[in-house]
Amino acid sequence: MIMMNNCHQQLSDRELLDLIKEDDKKAFEEIYSRYWDFLMQLAMKLLQSKQKAEDMAQEIFISFYNRRHKFELTVSLRAYFSQALKFKVMNEFRSQVVRDTYSRHIRYVYTYAVNTSCHAYETKELAYHISRSINLLPEKCRQAFLLSRSEDLSYKDISGQLNISVSTVEKHISKALKFLKTNACLQ
């Protein structure tokens, strides 16, 4: 067993990738051990949170492993992991901005607009149309959207709860927002 690990340690990244495509778990473990610290340090610099950095690094390795059979390396693994982290961080920041904006909007609506009867009626009507539009969404899309907005769950938590990938959660949320922007306002 130790000899096998030493064997994998001697292989190049490309050789390990070929073995990973053949479902060699030791090859994946070697890639993981080579790049985990690098990815964590980079994530920590960008996110300023050890927990978020660990979660994001783990998500990148999970995605890498899940795509192992169709993975084609065009750059070094170091560059690939750096780029993957960059995209994950940008998506996280974008998601946080959307959540913050939505949260501020909801607070505004319930704090200020409800104070007048005219606004109260409009708010009720808008809430009815939004609720009706949400109910028109496909099941998984609606579930993902409600978990994101009502329960303030992260995309990772939603993917675990619905047993779908994080990218599928992102697509569902994006689809729901586009639908609601056009549909809720037209009714």
PyMOL commands that place a pseudoatom at each C-alpha (Angstrom):
pseudoatom trace, name=CA, resn=MET, resi=1, chain=A, elem=C, hetatm=0, pos=[0.000, 0.000, 0.000]
pseudoatom trace, name=CA, resn=ILE, resi=2, chain=A, elem=C, hetatm=0, pos=[2.765, 2.459, 0.912]
pseudoatom trace, name=CA, resn=MET, resi=3, chain=A, elem=C, hetatm=0, pos=[4.604, 1.427, -2.200]
pseudoatom trace, name=CA, resn=MET, resi=4, chain=A, elem=C, hetatm=0, pos=[1.520, 2.238, -4.295]
pseudoatom trace, name=CA, resn=ASN, resi=5, chain=A, elem=C, hetatm=0, pos=[1.277, 5.725, -2.771]
pseudoatom trace, name=CA, resn=ASN, resi=6, chain=A, elem=C, hetatm=0, pos=[4.960, 6.318, -3.475]
pseudoatom trace, name=CA, resn=CYS, resi=7, chain=A, elem=C, hetatm=0, pos=[4.337, 5.203, -7.052]
pseudoatom trace, name=CA, resn=HIS, resi=8, chain=A, elem=C, hetatm=0, pos=[1.582, 7.810, -7.451]
pseudoatom trace, name=CA, resn=GLN, resi=9, chain=A, elem=C, hetatm=0, pos=[3.764, 10.502, -5.901]
pseudoatom trace, name=CA, resn=GLN, resi=10, chain=A, elem=C, hetatm=0, pos=[6.308, 9.981, -8.674]
pseudoatom trace, name=CA, resn=LEU, resi=11, chain=A, elem=C, hetatm=0, pos=[3.770, 10.503, -11.477]
pseudoatom trace, name=CA, resn=SER, resi=12, chain=A, elem=C, hetatm=0, pos=[3.186, 13.774, -13.299]
pseudoatom trace, name=CA, resn=ASP, resi=13, chain=A, elem=C, hetatm=0, pos=[-0.172, 15.528, -13.129]
pseudoatom trace, name=CA, resn=ARG, resi=14, chain=A, elem=C, hetatm=0, pos=[-1.005, 14.373, -16.668]
pseudoatom trace, name=CA, resn=GLU, resi=15, chain=A, elem=C, hetatm=0, pos=[-0.237, 10.757, -15.795]
pseudoatom trace, name=CA, resn=LEU, resi=16, chain=A, elem=C, hetatm=0, pos=[-2.375, 11.038, -12.682]
pseudoatom trace, name=CA, resn=LEU, resi=17, chain=A, elem=C, hetatm=0, pos=[-5.221, 12.516, -14.737]
pseudoatom trace, name=CA, resn=ASP, resi=18, chain=A, elem=C, hetatm=0, pos=[-5.096, 9.544, -17.083]
pseudoatom trace, name=CA, resn=LEU, resi=19, chain=A, elem=C, hetatm=0, pos=[-5.362, 7.226, -14.073]
pseudoatom trace, name=CA, resn=ILE, resi=20, chain=A, elem=C, hetatm=0, pos=[-8.192, 9.290, -12.578]
pseudoatom trace, name=CA, resn=LYS, resi=21, chain=A, elem=C, hetatm=0, pos=[-10.148, 8.883, -15.829]
pseudoatom trace, name=CA, resn=GLU, resi=22, chain=A, elem=C, hetatm=0, pos=[-9.835, 5.135, -15.222]
pseudoatom trace, name=CA, resn=ASP, resi=23, chain=A, elem=C, hetatm=0, pos=[-11.294, 5.625, -11.700]
pseudoatom trace, name=CA, resn=ASP, resi=24, chain=A, elem=C, hetatm=0, pos=[-7.995, 5.226, -9.846]
pseudoatom trace, name=CA, resn=LYS, resi=25, chain=A, elem=C, hetatm=0, pos=[-8.862, 6.671, -6.433]
pseudoatom trace, name=CA, resn=LYS, resi=26, chain=A, elem=C, hetatm=0, pos=[-5.228, 6.785, -5.297]
pseudoatom trace, name=CA, resn=ALA, resi=27, chain=A, elem=C, hetatm=0, pos=[-4.414, 9.023, -8.263]
pseudoatom trace, name=CA, resn=PHE, resi=28, chain=A, elem=C, hetatm=0, pos=[-7.210, 11.375, -7.242]
pseudoatom trace, name=CA, resn=GLU, resi=29, chain=A, elem=C, hetatm=0, pos=[-5.965, 11.340, -3.641]
pseudoatom trace, name=CA, resn=GLU, resi=30, chain=A, elem=C, hetatm=0, pos=[-2.517, 12.315, -4.889]
pseudoatom trace, name=CA, resn=ILE, resi=31, chain=A, elem=C, hetatm=0, pos=[-3.891, 15.272, -6.892]
pseudoatom trace, name=CA, resn=TYR, resi=32, chain=A, elem=C, hetatm=0, pos=[-5.953, 16.249, -3.854]
pseudoatom trace, name=CA, resn=SER, resi=33, chain=A, elem=C, hetatm=0, pos=[-2.919, 16.185, -1.571]
pseudoatom trace, name=CA, resn=ARG, resi=34, chain=A, elem=C, hetatm=0, pos=[-0.794, 18.119, -4.081]
pseudoatom trace, name=CA, resn=TYR, resi=35, chain=A, elem=C, hetatm=0, pos=[-3.254, 20.967, -4.569]
pseudoatom trace, name=CA, resn=TRP, resi=36, chain=A, elem=C, hetatm=0, pos=[-5.374, 21.182, -1.411]
pseudoatom trace, name=CA, resn=ASP, resi=37, chain=A, elem=C, hetatm=0, pos=[-3.044, 23.551, 0.466]
pseudoatom trace, name=CA, resn=PHE, resi=38, chain=A, elem=C, hetatm=0, pos=[-2.510, 25.715, -2.611]
pseudoatom trace, name=CA, resn=LEU, resi=39, chain=A, elem=C, hetatm=0, pos=[-6.264, 26.022, -3.186]
pseudoatom trace, name=CA, resn=MET, resi=40, chain=A, elem=C, hetatm=0, pos=[-6.962, 26.695, 0.489]
pseudoatom trace, name=CA, resn=GLN, resi=41, chain=A, elem=C, hetatm=0, pos=[-4.353, 29.462, 0.744]
pseudoatom trace, name=CA, resn=LEU, resi=42, chain=A, elem=C, hetatm=0, pos=[-5.643, 31.124, -2.399]
pseudoatom trace, name=CA, resn=ALA, resi=43, chain=A, elem=C, hetatm=0, pos=[-9.263, 30.831, -1.259]
pseudoatom trace, name=CA, resn=MET, resi=44, chain=A, elem=C, hetatm=0, pos=[-8.407, 32.253, 2.169]
pseudoatom trace, name=CA, resn=LYS, resi=45, chain=A, elem=C, hetatm=0, pos=[-6.815, 35.320, 0.535]
pseudoatom trace, name=CA, resn=LEU, resi=46, chain=A, elem=C, hetatm=0, pos=[-9.928, 35.920, -1.550]
pseudoatom trace, name=CA, resn=LEU, resi=47, chain=A, elem=C, hetatm=0, pos=[-12.662, 35.036, 0.951]
pseudoatom trace, name=CA, resn=GLN, resi=48, chain=A, elem=C, hetatm=0, pos=[-11.172, 35.947, 4.343]
pseudoatom trace, name=CA, resn=SER, resi=49, chain=A, elem=C, hetatm=0, pos=[-13.045, 32.989, 5.846]
pseudoatom trace, name=CA, resn=LYS, resi=50, chain=A, elem=C, hetatm=0, pos=[-11.564, 29.588, 6.565]
pseudoatom trace, name=CA, resn=GLN, resi=51, chain=A, elem=C, hetatm=0, pos=[-14.974, 27.874, 6.482]
pseudoatom trace, name=CA, resn=LYS, resi=52, chain=A, elem=C, hetatm=0, pos=[-15.935, 29.401, 3.126]
pseudoatom trace, name=CA, resn=ALA, resi=53, chain=A, elem=C, hetatm=0, pos=[-12.474, 28.649, 1.757]
pseudoatom trace, name=CA, resn=GLU, resi=54, chain=A, elem=C, hetatm=0, pos=[-12.736, 24.987, 2.814]
pseudoatom trace, name=CA, resn=ASP, resi=55, chain=A, elem=C, hetatm=0, pos=[-16.234, 24.682, 1.374]
pseudoatom trace, name=CA, resn=MET, resi=56, chain=A, elem=C, hetatm=0, pos=[-15.218, 26.231, -1.913]
pseudoatom trace, name=CA, resn=ALA, resi=57, chain=A, elem=C, hetatm=0, pos=[-12.043, 24.156, -2.241]
pseudoatom trace, name=CA, resn=GLN, resi=58, chain=A, elem=C, hetatm=0, pos=[-14.045, 21.023, -1.494]
pseudoatom trace, name=CA, resn=GLU, resi=59, chain=A, elem=C, hetatm=0, pos=[-16.653, 21.962, -4.115]
pseudoatom trace, name=CA, resn=ILE, resi=60, chain=A, elem=C, hetatm=0, pos=[-13.922, 22.427, -6.712]
pseudoatom trace, name=CA, resn=PHE, resi=61, chain=A, elem=C, hetatm=0, pos=[-12.454, 19.003, -6.010]
pseudoatom trace, name=CA, resn=ILE, resi=62, chain=A, elem=C, hetatm=0, pos=[-15.910, 17.403, -6.087]
pseudoatom trace, name=CA, resn=SER, resi=63, chain=A, elem=C, hetatm=0, pos=[-16.648, 19.029, -9.433]
pseudoatom trace, name=CA, resn=PHE, resi=64, chain=A, elem=C, hetatm=0, pos=[-13.243, 17.970, -10.745]
pseudoatom trace, name=CA, resn=TYR, resi=65, chain=A, elem=C, hetatm=0, pos=[-13.846, 14.376, -9.627]
pseudoatom trace, name=CA, resn=ASN, resi=66, chain=A, elem=C, hetatm=0, pos=[-17.388, 14.255, -11.014]
pseudoatom trace, name=CA, resn=ARG, resi=67, chain=A, elem=C, hetatm=0, pos=[-16.156, 15.430, -14.418]
pseudoatom trace, name=CA, resn=ARG, resi=68, chain=A, elem=C, hetatm=0, pos=[-13.096, 13.167, -14.416]
pseudoatom trace, name=CA, resn=HIS, resi=69, chain=A, elem=C, hetatm=0, pos=[-14.177, 11.022, -17.377]
pseudoatom trace, name=CA, resn=LYS, resi=70, chain=A, elem=C, hetatm=0, pos=[-14.591, 13.980, -19.730]
pseudoatom trace, name=CA, resn=PHE, resi=71, chain=A, elem=C, hetatm=0, pos=[-11.930, 16.241, -18.229]
pseudoatom trace, name=CA, resn=GLU, resi=72, chain=A, elem=C, hetatm=0, pos=[-9.402, 17.563, -20.761]
pseudoatom trace, name=CA, resn=LEU, resi=73, chain=A, elem=C, hetatm=0, pos=[-6.475, 19.500, -19.374]
pseudoatom trace, name=CA, resn=THR, resi=74, chain=A, elem=C, hetatm=0, pos=[-5.413, 22.420, -21.576]
pseudoatom trace, name=CA, resn=VAL, resi=75, chain=A, elem=C, hetatm=0, pos=[-3.404, 24.231, -18.891]
pseudoatom trace, name=CA, resn=SER, resi=76, chain=A, elem=C, hetatm=0, pos=[-1.565, 23.127, -15.782]
pseudoatom trace, name=CA, resn=LEU, resi=77, chain=A, elem=C, hetatm=0, pos=[-3.658, 21.785, -12.919]
pseudoatom trace, name=CA, resn=ARG, resi=78, chain=A, elem=C, hetatm=0, pos=[-2.470, 24.697, -10.811]
pseudoatom trace, name=CA, resn=ALA, resi=79, chain=A, elem=C, hetatm=0, pos=[-3.869, 27.121, -13.408]
pseudoatom trace, name=CA, resn=TYR, resi=80, chain=A, elem=C, hetatm=0, pos=[-7.062, 25.067, -13.732]
pseudoatom trace, name=CA, resn=PHE, resi=81, chain=A, elem=C, hetatm=0, pos=[-7.686, 25.098, -9.970]
pseudoatom trace, name=CA, resn=SER, resi=82, chain=A, elem=C, hetatm=0, pos=[-6.882, 28.834, -9.784]
pseudoatom trace, name=CA, resn=GLN, resi=83, chain=A, elem=C, hetatm=0, pos=[-9.365, 29.581, -12.559]
pseudoatom trace, name=CA, resn=ALA, resi=84, chain=A, elem=C, hetatm=0, pos=[-12.033, 27.317, -11.030]
pseudoatom trace, name=CA, resn=LEU, resi=85, chain=A, elem=C, hetatm=0, pos=[-11.619, 29.108, -7.704]
pseudoatom trace, name=CA, resn=LYS, resi=86, chain=A, elem=C, hetatm=0, pos=[-11.836, 32.509, -9.399]
pseudoatom trace, name=CA, resn=PHE, resi=87, chain=A, elem=C, hetatm=0, pos=[-15.173, 31.559, -10.987]
pseudoatom trace, name=CA, resn=LYS, resi=88, chain=A, elem=C, hetatm=0, pos=[-16.509, 30.096, -7.732]
pseudoatom trace, name=CA, resn=VAL, resi=89, chain=A, elem=C, hetatm=0, pos=[-15.571, 33.249, -5.820]
pseudoatom trace, name=CA, resn=MET, resi=90, chain=A, elem=C, hetatm=0, pos=[-17.181, 35.495, -8.452]
pseudoatom trace, name=CA, resn=ASN, resi=91, chain=A, elem=C, hetatm=0, pos=[-20.367, 33.388, -8.330]
pseudoatom trace, name=CA, resn=GLU, resi=92, chain=A, elem=C, hetatm=0, pos=[-20.376, 33.546, -4.534]
pseudoatom trace, name=CA, resn=PHE, resi=93, chain=A, elem=C, hetatm=0, pos=[-19.987, 37.339, -4.555]
pseudoatom trace, name=CA, resn=ARG, resi=94, chain=A, elem=C, hetatm=0, pos=[-22.698, 37.669, -7.206]
pseudoatom trace, name=CA, resn=SER, resi=95, chain=A, elem=C, hetatm=0, pos=[-25.038, 35.414, -5.224]
pseudoatom trace, name=CA, resn=GLN, resi=96, chain=A, elem=C, hetatm=0, pos=[-24.372, 37.400, -2.070]
pseudoatom trace, name=CA, resn=VAL, resi=97, chain=A, elem=C, hetatm=0, pos=[-25.167, 40.658, -3.865]
pseudoatom trace, name=CA, resn=VAL, resi=98, chain=A, elem=C, hetatm=0, pos=[-28.462, 39.199, -5.120]
pseudoatom trace, name=CA, resn=ARG, resi=99, chain=A, elem=C, hetatm=0, pos=[-29.345, 37.905, -1.643]
pseudoatom trace, name=CA, resn=ASP, resi=100, chain=A, elem=C, hetatm=0, pos=[-28.465, 41.243, -0.046]
pseudoatom trace, name=CA, resn=THR, resi=101, chain=A, elem=C, hetatm=0, pos=[-30.443, 43.201, -2.638]
pseudoatom trace, name=CA, resn=TYR, resi=102, chain=A, elem=C, hetatm=0, pos=[-33.450, 40.923, -2.253]
pseudoatom trace, name=CA, resn=SER, resi=103, chain=A, elem=C, hetatm=0, pos=[-33.227, 41.122, 1.527]
pseudoatom trace, name=CA, resn=ARG, resi=104, chain=A, elem=C, hetatm=0, pos=[-33.010, 44.955, 1.460]
pseudoatom trace, name=CA, resn=HIS, resi=105, chain=A, elem=C, hetatm=0, pos=[-35.938, 45.113, -0.929]
pseudoatom trace, name=CA, resn=ILE, resi=106, chain=A, elem=C, hetatm=0, pos=[-38.087, 42.871, 1.253]
pseudoatom trace, name=CA, resn=ARG, resi=107, chain=A, elem=C, hetatm=0, pos=[-37.172, 44.860, 4.361]
pseudoatom trace, name=CA, resn=TYR, resi=108, chain=A, elem=C, hetatm=0, pos=[-38.066, 48.071, 2.557]
pseudoatom trace, name=CA, resn=VAL, resi=109, chain=A, elem=C, hetatm=0, pos=[-41.393, 46.721, 1.354]
pseudoatom trace, name=CA, resn=TYR, resi=110, chain=A, elem=C, hetatm=0, pos=[-42.409, 45.430, 4.750]
pseudoatom trace, name=CA, resn=THR, resi=111, chain=A, elem=C, hetatm=0, pos=[-40.993, 48.300, 6.777]
pseudoatom trace, name=CA, resn=TYR, resi=112, chain=A, elem=C, hetatm=0, pos=[-41.925, 51.363, 4.736]
pseudoatom trace, name=CA, resn=ALA, resi=113, chain=A, elem=C, hetatm=0, pos=[-44.443, 50.542, 2.051]
pseudoatom trace, name=CA, resn=VAL, resi=114, chain=A, elem=C, hetatm=0, pos=[-46.919, 48.830, 4.362]
pseudoatom trace, name=CA, resn=ASN, resi=115, chain=A, elem=C, hetatm=0, pos=[-47.290, 52.005, 6.437]
pseudoatom trace, name=CA, resn=THR, resi=116, chain=A, elem=C, hetatm=0, pos=[-49.868, 53.532, 4.095]
pseudoatom trace, name=CA, resn=SER, resi=117, chain=A, elem=C, hetatm=0, pos=[-53.085, 51.854, 3.063]
pseudoatom trace, name=CA, resn=CYS, resi=118, chain=A, elem=C, hetatm=0, pos=[-52.447, 52.497, -0.614]
pseudoatom trace, name=CA, resn=HIS, resi=119, chain=A, elem=C, hetatm=0, pos=[-49.015, 50.950, -0.357]
pseudoatom trace, name=CA, resn=ALA, resi=120, chain=A, elem=C, hetatm=0, pos=[-50.428, 48.144, 1.743]
pseudoatom trace, name=CA, resn=TYR, resi=121, chain=A, elem=C, hetatm=0, pos=[-52.877, 47.265, -1.013]
pseudoatom trace, name=CA, resn=GLU, resi=122, chain=A, elem=C, hetatm=0, pos=[-50.181, 47.457, -3.695]
pseudoatom trace, name=CA, resn=THR, resi=123, chain=A, elem=C, hetatm=0, pos=[-47.834, 45.382, -1.566]
pseudoatom trace, name=CA, resn=LYS, resi=124, chain=A, elem=C, hetatm=0, pos=[-50.495, 42.728, -1.052]
pseudoatom trace, name=CA, resn=GLU, resi=125, chain=A, elem=C, hetatm=0, pos=[-51.253, 42.680, -4.743]
pseudoatom trace, name=CA, resn=LEU, resi=126, chain=A, elem=C, hetatm=0, pos=[-47.579, 42.445, -5.674]
pseudoatom trace, name=CA, resn=ALA, resi=127, chain=A, elem=C, hetatm=0, pos=[-47.029, 39.690, -3.107]
pseudoatom trace, name=CA, resn=TYR, resi=128, chain=A, elem=C, hetatm=0, pos=[-50.016, 37.819, -4.566]
pseudoatom trace, name=CA, resn=HIS, resi=129, chain=A, elem=C, hetatm=0, pos=[-48.620, 38.103, -8.113]
pseudoatom trace, name=CA, resn=ILE, resi=130, chain=A, elem=C, hetatm=0, pos=[-45.147, 37.058, -6.986]
pseudoatom trace, name=CA, resn=SER, resi=131, chain=A, elem=C, hetatm=0, pos=[-46.546, 34.118, -5.069]
pseudoatom trace, name=CA, resn=ARG, resi=132, chain=A, elem=C, hetatm=0, pos=[-48.708, 33.109, -8.021]
pseudoatom trace, name=CA, resn=SER, resi=133, chain=A, elem=C, hetatm=0, pos=[-45.725, 33.379, -10.378]
pseudoatom trace, name=CA, resn=ILE, resi=134, chain=A, elem=C, hetatm=0, pos=[-43.544, 31.328, -8.027]
pseudoatom trace, name=CA, resn=ASN, resi=135, chain=A, elem=C, hetatm=0, pos=[-46.210, 28.617, -8.066]
pseudoatom trace, name=CA, resn=LEU, resi=136, chain=A, elem=C, hetatm=0, pos=[-46.014, 28.528, -11.876]
pseudoatom trace, name=CA, resn=LEU, resi=137, chain=A, elem=C, hetatm=0, pos=[-42.335, 27.592, -11.774]
pseudoatom trace, name=CA, resn=PRO, resi=138, chain=A, elem=C, hetatm=0, pos=[-41.341, 23.970, -12.424]
pseudoatom trace, name=CA, resn=GLU, resi=139, chain=A, elem=C, hetatm=0, pos=[-41.131, 21.954, -9.186]
pseudoatom trace, name=CA, resn=LYS, resi=140, chain=A, elem=C, hetatm=0, pos=[-37.331, 21.731, -8.740]
pseudoatom trace, name=CA, resn=CYS, resi=141, chain=A, elem=C, hetatm=0, pos=[-36.883, 25.330, -9.881]
pseudoatom trace, name=CA, resn=ARG, resi=142, chain=A, elem=C, hetatm=0, pos=[-39.506, 26.521, -7.369]
pseudoatom trace, name=CA, resn=GLN, resi=143, chain=A, elem=C, hetatm=0, pos=[-37.981, 24.450, -4.556]
pseudoatom trace, name=CA, resn=ALA, resi=144, chain=A, elem=C, hetatm=0, pos=[-34.479, 25.799, -5.252]
pseudoatom trace, name=CA, resn=PHE, resi=145, chain=A, elem=C, hetatm=0, pos=[-35.741, 29.378, -5.443]
pseudoatom trace, name=CA, resn=LEU, resi=146, chain=A, elem=C, hetatm=0, pos=[-37.754, 29.150, -2.218]
pseudoatom trace, name=CA, resn=LEU, resi=147, chain=A, elem=C, hetatm=0, pos=[-34.883, 27.518, -0.325]
pseudoatom trace, name=CA, resn=SER, resi=148, chain=A, elem=C, hetatm=0, pos=[-32.586, 30.279, -1.529]
pseudoatom trace, name=CA, resn=ARG, resi=149, chain=A, elem=C, hetatm=0, pos=[-34.909, 33.193, -0.842]
pseudoatom trace, name=CA, resn=SER, resi=150, chain=A, elem=C, hetatm=0, pos=[-37.182, 32.076, 1.983]
pseudoatom trace, name=CA, resn=GLU, resi=151, chain=A, elem=C, hetatm=0, pos=[-34.713, 30.018, 3.988]
pseudoatom trace, name=CA, resn=ASP, resi=152, chain=A, elem=C, hetatm=0, pos=[-31.566, 31.891, 2.883]
pseudoatom trace, name=CA, resn=LEU, resi=153, chain=A, elem=C, hetatm=0, pos=[-29.693, 28.648, 2.110]
pseudoatom trace, name=CA, resn=SER, resi=154, chain=A, elem=C, hetatm=0, pos=[-26.488, 28.674, 0.096]
pseudoatom trace, name=CA, resn=TYR, resi=155, chain=A, elem=C, hetatm=0, pos=[-26.419, 27.040, -3.322]
pseudoatom trace, name=CA, resn=LYS, resi=156, chain=A, elem=C, hetatm=0, pos=[-24.303, 24.253, -1.838]
pseudoatom trace, name=CA, resn=ASP, resi=157, chain=A, elem=C, hetatm=0, pos=[-26.856, 23.587, 0.907]
pseudoatom trace, name=CA, resn=ILE, resi=158, chain=A, elem=C, hetatm=0, pos=[-29.686, 23.620, -1.622]
pseudoatom trace, name=CA, resn=SER, resi=159, chain=A, elem=C, hetatm=0, pos=[-27.841, 21.192, -3.897]
pseudoatom trace, name=CA, resn=GLY, resi=160, chain=A, elem=C, hetatm=0, pos=[-27.395, 18.808, -0.970]
pseudoatom trace, name=CA, resn=GLN, resi=161, chain=A, elem=C, hetatm=0, pos=[-31.004, 19.090, 0.103]
pseudoatom trace, name=CA, resn=LEU, resi=162, chain=A, elem=C, hetatm=0, pos=[-32.422, 18.615, -3.417]
pseudoatom trace, name=CA, resn=ASN, resi=163, chain=A, elem=C, hetatm=0, pos=[-29.736, 16.122, -4.455]
pseudoatom trace, name=CA, resn=ILE, resi=164, chain=A, elem=C, hetatm=0, pos=[-28.718, 18.136, -7.529]
pseudoatom trace, name=CA, resn=SER, resi=165, chain=A, elem=C, hetatm=0, pos=[-25.465, 19.808, -8.514]
pseudoatom trace, name=CA, resn=VAL, resi=166, chain=A, elem=C, hetatm=0, pos=[-24.576, 23.363, -7.471]
pseudoatom trace, name=CA, resn=SER, resi=167, chain=A, elem=C, hetatm=0, pos=[-24.541, 24.440, -11.130]
pseudoatom trace, name=CA, resn=THR, resi=168, chain=A, elem=C, hetatm=0, pos=[-28.086, 23.061, -11.530]
pseudoatom trace, name=CA, resn=VAL, resi=169, chain=A, elem=C, hetatm=0, pos=[-29.144, 25.096, -8.486]
pseudoatom trace, name=CA, resn=GLU, resi=170, chain=A, elem=C, hetatm=0, pos=[-27.587, 28.194, -10.084]
pseudoatom trace, name=CA, resn=LYS, resi=171, chain=A, elem=C, hetatm=0, pos=[-29.505, 27.517, -13.308]
pseudoatom trace, name=CA, resn=HIS, resi=172, chain=A, elem=C, hetatm=0, pos=[-32.778, 27.022, -11.416]
pseudoatom trace, name=CA, resn=ILE, resi=173, chain=A, elem=C, hetatm=0, pos=[-32.352, 30.282, -9.481]
pseudoatom trace, name=CA, resn=SER, resi=174, chain=A, elem=C, hetatm=0, pos=[-31.402, 32.196, -12.623]
pseudoatom trace, name=CA, resn=LYS, resi=175, chain=A, elem=C, hetatm=0, pos=[-34.393, 30.759, -14.479]
pseudoatom trace, name=CA, resn=ALA, resi=176, chain=A, elem=C, hetatm=0, pos=[-36.724, 31.622, -11.592]
pseudoatom trace, name=CA, resn=LEU, resi=177, chain=A, elem=C, hetatm=0, pos=[-35.469, 35.208, -11.377]
pseudoatom trace, name=CA, resn=LYS, resi=178, chain=A, elem=C, hetatm=0, pos=[-35.843, 35.758, -15.124]
pseudoatom trace, name=CA, resn=PHE, resi=179, chain=A, elem=C, hetatm=0, pos=[-39.335, 34.274, -15.034]
pseudoatom trace, name=CA, resn=LEU, resi=180, chain=A, elem=C, hetatm=0, pos=[-40.385, 36.363, -12.037]
pseudoatom trace, name=CA, resn=LYS, resi=181, chain=A, elem=C, hetatm=0, pos=[-39.022, 39.592, -13.516]
pseudoatom trace, name=CA, resn=THR, resi=182, chain=A, elem=C, hetatm=0, pos=[-41.171, 39.194, -16.591]
pseudoatom trace, name=CA, resn=ASN, resi=183, chain=A, elem=C, hetatm=0, pos=[-44.178, 37.253, -15.277]
pseudoatom trace, name=CA, resn=ALA, resi=184, chain=A, elem=C, hetatm=0, pos=[-44.915, 38.847, -11.857]
pseudoatom trace, name=CA, resn=CYS, resi=185, chain=A, elem=C, hetatm=0, pos=[-44.897, 42.365, -13.292]
pseudoatom trace, name=CA, resn=LEU, resi=186, chain=A, elem=C, hetatm=0, pos=[-47.133, 41.525, -16.275]
pseudoatom trace, name=CA, resn=GLN, resi=187, chain=A, elem=C, hetatm=0, pos=[-50.094, 40.192, -14.311]
for i in range(1, 187): cmd.bond("trace and resi %d" % i, "trace and resi %d" % (i + 1))
show_as sticks, trace
zoom trace
